[in-house]
């Protein structure tokens, strides 16, 4: 690890401005996570087919994030900086995809748009993680990631509730008509696309970036690295040279994100079957279940927003490893319990535990990792770290379809039990992670 120069301490509002874009980014992710299975089911997908159709999301992350991290590390513009051009381009493309998604009229169209949407979200999201390492001294990095987590939680709450708001408050139709996606879902994606673009634009316009210590040297090094073959080798070869801390966190991430993918894919069909008594994706009850899942996901997002600023304080008196272990175990037990609850309102309780885990998932691994990375390659290694977010999702999407069909007899809720066990295992594995960074102020 290279020694980092002392960076100026930022005020609360500077942290706010540099993180506000994540509020918009989470509109994209929350609408995707809450409604994609609903949209696929409405267009005719069966529960065991859902994981395969979801493959688009993690595969695009696997390819896009390391490339964007590498490119943003090697970008500098006097006005736009290093990361902000990617914020803007990704936000523009993601907003277009959010407008297209609910207008899909066939499964293949929805799957293609999911590829575009997830790739675009990753273009703008990955540099945000590196942004914290760029701008903040170690003593503020956990606070920086916690501020991002706050906006992720807040954006997740609003975005997850949008279909319910359009249905119950604005009296927009929530029913499938002639096989089309309900108007409540369509208008939610339109609102989400606008919020995404405007929130990211706020960060682009209000946050500045620190220039390289020696701009001329930076430009010379960048010129030496040009060439497709050399760039490709650097982008995908870095996994062999990752720091020890990253390798240890990789195991934790695998079990964590395997669980999360199972939750995002199967919560809607599980709740529809377990609580509303239907597996028909075109039925009014299934669409009602989809709205209720919005409440559930909003609950864990809201809890994560509140927990985001408590976890750094707890980490200060204990350790970041201990906090992450505790949160993942709580989240795992909570997720597994969803399968045994048949009252819609009681389902809100385990979402509190999932929200605590989500707050830590978005904060602690990145805070631990940031202190172990070379400053000049922060964006690249944050992109490589994404391998261990998307690879478990790919594995989940490949194996959970056959598992639910042949082992669980089509019962989606059983996948949530498996996911809860996986998340708890990830929590226990946190104890092997090295965290040598100094304590946070």
Secondary structure, DSSP 8 states (H G I E B T S, - for coil): -----------HHHHHHHHTHHHHHHHHHHHHHHHHHHHHHHTT--HHHHHHHHHHHHHHHHHHHHHHHHHHHT--BTTTBSSHHHHHHHHHHHHHHHHHHTT--SHHHHHHHHHHHHHHHHHHHHHHHHHHHHH--HHHHHHHHHHHHHHHHHHHHHHHHHHHIIIIIS----S-BTTB--HHHHHHHHHHHHHHHHHHHHHHHH------SSHHHHHHHHHHT-SHHHHHHHHHHGGGG--HHHHHHHHHHHHHHHHHHHHHHHHHHHHHHHTS----TTSHHHHHHHHHHHHHHHHHHHHHHHHHHHHHHHHHHS-HHHHHHHHHHHHHHHHHHGGG---TTTHHHHHHHHHHHHHHHTTHHHHHHHTTS-GGGHHHHHHHHTHHHHHHHHHHHHHHHHHHHHTSTT-THHHHHHHHHHHHHHHHHGGG----S----
